[in-house]
Amino acid sequence: MTLANDYSLLSDAARSFASGRRELFIDGEWRAPRAGRYRPVIDPSHGGAIAEVAEADAADVDDAVRAARRAFETGPWPAMRPHEREALMLRLAELIAAEAATIAQIETVNSGKLIQNTRLFDADFSVHTLRYMAGWATKLHGKTMELSVPYLPGARFSGFTRLQPLGVVAGIAPWNVPLCEAVWKLAPVLATGCTIVLKPAEQTPLTTLRLAELCAEAGIPAGVVNVVTGSGAVAGAALVEHPGVDKINFTGSTEVGRIIAGSAGPRLKKYNLELGGKSPVVIAADADLDAAIPGAAWAILGNHGQNCCAGSRLYVHRSIFDTVVEGVAEIAASLKIGPGLDPSTGLGPMVSHAHRDRVLGYVERGVADGGSLFFGGEAIDDPGAYLRPAIIVGARPTDAVVQEEIFGPVLVATPFDDMDDVMPQVNGTSFGLGASIWSRDFDLIEDFVDRVQAGTVWINNHNTLDLSLPFGGWKQSGVGHELGEEGLMSHLAIKAGVVRR
């Protein structure tokens, strides 16, 4: 018996979509790849293929970008008024909501994520994202102002600004939150009047392809939304380098982000990069441990640790260190490991066997560097890509398990005596995406918020996101923001005007 998904739990629609062959979606049509190549889609719960998708090359990407450019410049899209774009976005949100259960099942089979999570976040939060951003479509405006122009004292001038869509956006989504990240990239594009070529991660393309179908069903004009599947090295690189792309919106590793920035810089393309993280979780001596212990556990165990904001570095006041670490280990030990479709599963597989082995390699390296394995950290004897979460204590601040993003359920726990001593360690990596503090001391919290180097700070919670707040990283964790007004405005160009009166 293996820990494989039970496909009898799938709806007929989910079973049908998560099998067979899927093509590229370009200019409102499904097209075979020009080179005729396809790649398998894997269910990580058993390691076998469930479907195959087109493998796009540079010629396919060129077709998609050209379609997006036509839709932006000459199609019906630029003539649409804001309330019409809003209505289409709301229609798309309703279509996703109507089949949220099916979409969640497809996502779970493809990614290995828990069905509860794919429903609440990938499906339902995508609906919320579209509804939130749709409201912005009718609320974008420039300004008018009286100008001084002091070097022309005999004339009077007024000024104005106008917001206009940037153009064609390349949206490159990661494999850990496939649909929701695709929608995070799509929604501001639709609200502002841009067009997009989406490239899902090669491991998890299925729900983005279903999203393309729903865009067409919602009535979004051909060419506004295009989806190309394939490898990052070929399709992703061609999309980033294409001269017809005006902005790149990428979520993924810092290593790839640097490559994208290096490509975009000489071409003076705008880009938004949401990259890696090594988020610290700090539990002060006065923390409410009934909240802090499960909070620290789920900061690293949520989505199987495959989370850019995962709380992978735990700093606990020495007086409560043993209690907290033992409590986190108890929670990890209590989780049932199994396939994502099983509602009783608490921890599913890694996205792939290759990624599981990479995570295990970090555990081995952490021990070899002098850390002690307090809990777990081994593969499970099963065809699926399963492993037990790991807790490592005694690691040095310079060790790889402390400094590098592992992107799996591996927690490094370290005691501290006072905040002044621990803050250099908290800020002592090249990352700065998120951080959390658990305390009841207002002054301590305020001091932590001021001193921590992170784009988002959570107080007595971890990794809570909302559409109203911008989301982005400091240091090597990224450039720019998604979500909120800031994420929307990054898709607009400002045009200034001067009127002589």
C-alpha positions in Angstrom: 0.0 0.0 0.0 1.3 3.4 -0.9 0.4 7.0 0.1 -1.0 7.8 -3.3 -4.1 10.0 -4.0 -7.4 8.1 -4.3 -8.6 9.3 -7.6 -12.1 8.1 -6.8 -12.4 11.2 -4.6 -12.1 13.4 -7.7 -15.1 14.9 -9.5 -15.6 13.8 -13.1 -14.5 17.3 -14.2 -11.3 17.2 -12.1 -10.4 13.7 -13.3 -11.0 14.7 -16.9 -8.9 17.9 -16.7 -6.0 16.4 -14.8 -5.4 13.8 -17.5 -4.8 13.8 -21.3 -3.0 16.4 -23.3 -3.1 20.2 -22.8 -2.0 22.7 -25.4 -0.9 26.4 -25.3 -3.5 29.1 -25.0 -2.6 31.9 -27.4 -4.8 34.6 -28.8 -8.0 33.0 -27.5 -7.2 29.6 -29.1 -5.6 26.3 -28.0 -2.5 25.7 -30.1 -0.1 22.8 -30.4 3.5 23.8 -29.7 5.4 24.6 -32.9 8.1 22.0 -32.2 5.6 19.3 -31.2 7.1 18.7 -27.8 5.2 17.8 -24.6 6.2 17.2 -21.0 4.6 15.0 -18.4 2.7 16.4 -15.4 3.4 14.4 -12.2 1.3 13.7 -9.2 3.9 13.8 -6.3 1.8 11.5 -4.1 3.0 8.6 -6.3 5.5 10.0 -8.7 3.6 9.0 -11.8 2.4 11.0 -14.8 -1.2 12.1 -14.9 -1.2 14.4 -17.9 1.0 16.0 -20.4 1.3 19.7 -21.4 2.8 21.5 -24.4 6.5 22.5 -24.2 6.7 26.0 -25.5 9.8 27.3 -27.2 10.9 30.8 -28.3 8.6 30.7 -31.4 5.6 29.9 -29.3 6.4 32.7 -26.8 6.8 35.1 -29.7 3.3 34.2 -30.9 1.9 34.8 -27.4 3.6 38.1 -26.9 2.5 39.3 -30.4 -1.1 38.3 -29.5 -0.9 40.2 -26.3 0.6 43.3 -28.1 -2.2 43.3 -30.7 -4.9 43.0 -28.0 -3.3 45.9 -26.1 -2.9 48.2 -29.1 -5.7 47.4 -31.6 -8.2 44.9 -30.2 -11.4 45.7 -28.3 -9.5 45.7 -25.0 -8.1 49.3 -25.1 -11.6 50.6 -26.1 -13.2 49.1 -23.0 -14.2 51.5 -20.3 -13.2 50.8 -16.7 -16.6 49.5 -15.6 -16.6 47.0 -18.5 -13.2 45.6 -17.4 -14.5 45.5 -13.8 -17.6 43.5 -15.0 -15.4 40.9 -16.8 -13.2 40.5 -13.7 -16.3 39.9 -11.5 -17.6 37.4 -14.1 -14.3 35.5 -14.0 -14.4 35.5 -10.2 -17.9 34.0 -10.3 -16.8 31.3 -12.7 -13.9 30.3 -10.4 -16.2 30.3 -7.4 -18.7 28.1 -9.1 -16.1 25.3 -9.6 -13.8 26.0 -6.7 -14.1 22.4 -5.5 -13.0 21.0 -8.8 -10.1 23.5 -9.1 -8.9 22.6 -5.6 -8.9 18.9 -6.6 -6.9 19.6 -9.7 -4.4 21.7 -7.8 -4.0 19.1 -5.1 -3.4 16.2 -7.5 -0.8 18.3 -9.4 1.0 20.0 -6.6 0.7 17.6 -3.6 -0.9 20.4 -1.5 -3.6 19.6 1.0 -7.2 19.8 -0.3 -8.2 22.1 2.5 -5.4 24.6 1.5 -6.1 24.4 -2.2 -9.7 25.2 -1.6 -9.3 28.0 0.9 -6.2 29.7 -0.7 -5.7 28.7 -4.3 -9.4 28.7 -5.2 -11.3 30.9 -2.8 -8.5 33.5 -2.3 -8.2 33.8 -6.1 -11.9 34.7 -6.2 -11.3 37.3 -3.5 -8.2 38.7 -5.4 -10.2 39.2 -8.5 -13.1 40.9 -6.7 -10.7 43.2 -4.8 -8.8 44.3 -7.9 -11.9 44.6 -10.0 -13.0 47.4 -7.6 -9.8 49.3 -8.5 -10.6 49.4 -12.2 -13.1 52.3 -11.8 -11.0 54.2 -9.2 -7.8 54.9 -11.0 -7.3 58.6 -11.6 -4.7 61.3 -12.1 -4.4 64.7 -10.5 -4.7 68.4 -11.5 -2.7 71.1 -9.9 -1.7 74.8 -10.2 1.9 75.2 -11.5 4.4 77.8 -10.5 6.9 77.8 -13.4 8.8 80.7 -11.7 11.1 81.3 -14.6 8.1 82.5 -16.7 6.6 85.1 -14.4 4.1 86.5 -17.0 2.4 83.2 -17.7 0.0 81.0 -15.8 -0.1 77.2 -16.2 -2.1 74.3 -14.9 -0.8 70.7 -14.7 -2.3 67.3 -14.7 -1.2 63.7 -14.5 -2.8 60.8 -16.3 -2.4 57.1 -15.5 -2.1 54.7 -18.5 -1.5 50.9 -18.7 2.1 49.9 -19.2 1.4 47.4 -21.9 2.3 43.7 -22.1 3.2 42.0 -18.9 5.1 38.7 -18.5 3.7 36.9 -15.5 5.8 34.0 -14.2 4.3 32.0 -11.4 5.9 29.6 -8.9 4.9 26.0 -8.2 4.1 26.4 -4.5 0.9 28.4 -4.9 0.2 27.9 -8.6 -3.3 29.3 -9.2 -3.4 32.0 -6.6 0.0 33.4 -7.7 -1.2 33.3 -11.4 -4.3 35.3 -10.4 -2.1 37.7 -8.3 -0.4 38.5 -11.6 -3.5 38.5 -13.7 -5.8 40.6 -11.6 -3.9 44.0 -11.7 -3.3 43.5 -15.4 -7.0 43.2 -16.1 -7.9 46.1 -13.8 -5.4 48.5 -15.4 -6.0 47.6 -19.0 -2.7 45.8 -19.6 -2.4 42.4 -21.3 -0.5 39.4 -20.1 1.4 36.2 -21.1 1.3 33.9 -18.1 3.9 31.1 -17.7 3.1 28.7 -14.9 5.8 26.6 -13.2 6.7 23.6 -15.3 5.8 21.3 -12.4 2.3 22.7 -11.8 0.7 24.1 -15.0 -2.8 22.6 -14.8 -4.9 25.1 -12.9 -3.4 28.1 -14.9 -4.5 26.3 -18.1 -8.0 26.0 -16.6 -7.9 29.7 -15.7 -7.3 30.4 -19.3 -10.4 28.5 -20.3 -12.4 30.5 -17.7 -11.0 33.8 -19.0 -12.4 33.0 -22.4 -15.7 31.9 -20.9 -16.0 35.1 -19.0 -15.7 37.1 -22.2 -12.2 38.5 -21.8 -11.1 39.3 -25.4 -8.7 37.1 -27.3 -5.1 37.9 -26.7 -5.6 39.7 -23.4 -4.7 36.5 -21.5 -2.2 34.0 -23.0 -0.7 31.0 -21.3 2.5 29.3 -22.4 3.7 26.2 -20.6 7.2 24.8 -20.5 10.6 25.1 -18.8 11.9 28.2 -17.2 15.2 27.8 -19.1 13.5 27.9 -22.5 10.0 29.4 -22.3 10.6 31.6 -19.3 13.9 32.9 -20.7 12.3 33.7 -24.0 9.5 35.6 -22.3 11.8 37.6 -20.1 14.0 38.6 -23.0 11.2 39.3 -25.6 11.4 42.9 -26.8 7.6 43.1 -26.9 7.3 42.6 -23.1 7.0 45.9 -21.1 7.0 44.5 -17.6 8.1 41.2 -15.9 6.3 40.0 -12.8 8.2 37.1 -11.3 7.8 35.0 -8.2 10.5 32.4 -7.5 14.0 31.9 -6.4 16.5 34.6 -5.7 18.9 33.0 -8.1 16.5 33.2 -11.0 15.4 36.7 -9.9 19.0 37.9 -10.4 19.1 36.5 -13.9 15.8 38.3 -14.7 17.1 41.6 -13.3 20.3 41.2 -15.3 18.3 40.6 -18.5 15.8 43.4 -17.8 18.3 46.0 -16.8 20.0 46.6 -20.2 16.6 46.6 -21.9 15.2 49.1 -19.3 12.2 46.9 -18.7 10.2 47.4 -15.5 10.1 44.3 -13.2 8.7 43.1 -10.0 10.5 40.3 -8.2 9.1 38.4 -5.2 11.9 36.1 -4.3 13.2 33.9 -1.6 13.0 34.2 2.2 14.5 32.9 5.4 11.9 34.3 7.8 12.7 34.5 11.5 10.2 33.7 14.2 11.1 35.3 17.5 9.4 34.1 20.7 10.0 36.4 23.7 10.0 35.3 27.3 6.6 36.8 28.0 4.9 35.3 24.9 1.5 33.4 25.2 2.9 29.9 24.5 -0.6 28.5 23.8 -0.6 30.7 20.7 3.2 30.9 20.0 4.0 27.2 19.9 1.4 26.3 17.3 2.1 29.5 15.5 5.8 28.6 15.2 4.9 25.1 14.2 2.6 26.1 11.4 5.0 28.9 10.3 7.3 26.1 9.1 4.8 23.3 8.5 2.2 25.2 6.5 2.2 24.1 2.8 4.8 21.5 3.8 7.4 24.3 4.3 7.2 25.1 0.6 6.6 28.8 1.3 8.7 31.9 0.6 7.7 33.3 4.0 8.1 30.0 5.9 9.3 30.6 9.5 12.4 28.5 9.1 14.5 30.2 11.8 13.1 30.0 15.3 14.7 32.2 18.0 13.3 31.5 21.5 14.2 33.0 24.8 16.4 30.6 26.7 14.0 30.4 29.7 11.3 28.8 27.5 13.4 27.2 24.7 13.0 23.6 25.7 9.3 24.0 26.2 8.8 25.6 22.8 10.9 23.2 20.8 9.3 20.2 22.4 5.9 21.7 21.7 6.7 22.3 18.0 8.0 18.7 17.7 4.9 17.3 19.3 2.7 19.1 16.7 5.0 17.9 13.9 4.8 14.3 15.2 1.0 14.4 15.5 0.5 15.2 11.8 -0.6 12.4 9.5 1.6 12.2 6.5 -0.2 11.2 3.3 -1.8 12.3 0.0 -3.4 15.7 -0.3 -6.9 14.5 -1.3 -7.3 12.7 2.0 -9.0 15.3 4.3 -7.3 13.7 7.4 -3.8 14.3 6.0 -1.8 17.0 7.9 1.3 16.9 5.8 1.5 16.0 2.1 4.4 15.3 -0.3 7.0 17.7 -1.5 6.2 18.9 -5.0 8.7 16.4 -6.6 11.2 13.8 -5.7 14.0 16.0 -6.8 12.9 18.7 -4.4 12.5 16.3 -1.6 16.0 15.1 -2.1 17.3 18.7 -2.1 15.5 19.3 1.2 17.0 16.1 2.8 20.4 17.2 1.5 20.1 20.3 3.7 19.2 18.3 6.7 22.3 16.1 6.2 24.5 19.1 5.7 23.1 20.8 8.9 24.1 17.8 10.9 27.5 17.5 9.2 28.1 21.1 10.0 27.6 20.4 13.7 23.9 20.8 14.3 21.8 18.2 16.2 18.7 16.6 14.7 16.1 17.1 17.4 13.3 15.6 15.4 12.5 13.9 12.1 14.4 14.7 8.9 14.2 11.4 7.0 12.5 10.2 3.8 9.5 7.9 4.1 9.7 4.6 2.3 7.0 5.2 -0.3 6.9 5.9 -4.0 5.6 9.4 -3.2 7.9 12.4 -2.5 7.3 12.3 1.3 9.6 13.2 4.2 9.2 13.9 7.9 9.7 17.5 9.1 13.1 18.2 10.7 14.0 20.3 13.7 17.7 21.2 14.0 19.2 22.7 17.1 22.8 23.9 17.8 23.4 25.3 14.3 25.8 28.2 14.0 24.7 31.5 12.4 26.9 31.0 9.4 25.7 27.4 8.6 23.9 26.8 5.4 20.7 25.6 7.1 20.6 29.1 8.8 21.7 31.2 5.8 20.1 29.5 2.7 16.5 29.0 1.7 15.6 25.3 2.0 11.9 25.6 1.0 10.8 22.6 3.0 9.7 21.7 6.5 13.1 22.2 8.1 13.3 24.3 11.2 16.5 25.6 12.8 15.8 26.5 16.5 18.2 28.8 18.5 18.0 30.1 22.1 18.7 33.7 23.0 19.1 35.7 26.2 18.0 39.2 25.2 16.7 41.1 22.1 19.9 43.1 21.6 21.9 39.9 21.3 19.5 38.2 19.0 18.7 41.0 16.5 22.0 40.6 14.6 21.1 37.0 14.1 17.5 37.9 13.1 18.8 40.3 10.5 21.9 38.2 9.7 20.9 36.7 6.4 20.7 38.1 2.8 16.9 37.7 2.9 14.2 40.1 4.1 10.8 38.9 3.1 9.0 38.4 6.4 9.4 38.1 10.2 7.3 37.5 13.2 7.5 38.5 16.9 5.5 36.8 19.7 5.2 38.9 22.8 2.8 40.8 25.0 5.2 43.6 25.6 4.2 46.6 23.5 7.6 48.4 23.8 9.5 45.2 22.8 7.2 44.7 19.8 7.6 48.3 18.6 11.4 48.0 19.0 11.4 44.8 17.0 9.2 46.2 14.2 11.6 49.2 13.9 14.8 47.1 13.8 13.9 44.0 11.8 14.8 44.1 8.1 11.8 42.6 6.4 9.1 43.6 4.0 6.3 42.3 6.3 6.3 42.0 10.1 3.7 39.8 11.8 2.9 40.4 15.5 1.6 37.3 17.3 0.9 35.6 14.0 2.9 34.5 11.0 2.3 34.6 7.2 -1.1 36.3 7.2 -1.8 38.0 3.9 -4.5 40.4 2.8 -5.2 42.1 -0.5 -5.1 45.5 1.1 -1.5 45.3 2.2 1.5 45.4 -0.2 3.6 42.3 -0.2 7.3 42.5 -1.1 10.8 41.9 0.2 13.9 43.7 1.4 17.4 42.9 0.5 17.7 39.7 -1.6 14.0 38.9 -1.2 12.9 41.0 -4.0 12.1 44.3 -5.8 8.7 46.0 -5.8 5.4 44.8 -4.5 2.4 42.7 -5.3 -1.1 43.2 -3.8 -2.5 46.4 -2.4 -2.6 49.7 -4.2 1.2 49.5 -4.6 1.0 46.3 -6.6 -1.7 47.7 -8.8 0.0 51.0 -9.5 3.2 49.2 -10.7 1.2 48.3 -13.8 0.6 52.0 -14.7 2.7 54.7 -16.4 2.3 58.3 -15.3 2.0 60.9 -18.0 2.3 64.5 -17.0 0.7 67.4 -18.9 1.1 71.2 -18.8 -1.7 73.6 -20.0 -1.0 77.3 -20.6 -3.9 79.4 -19.6 
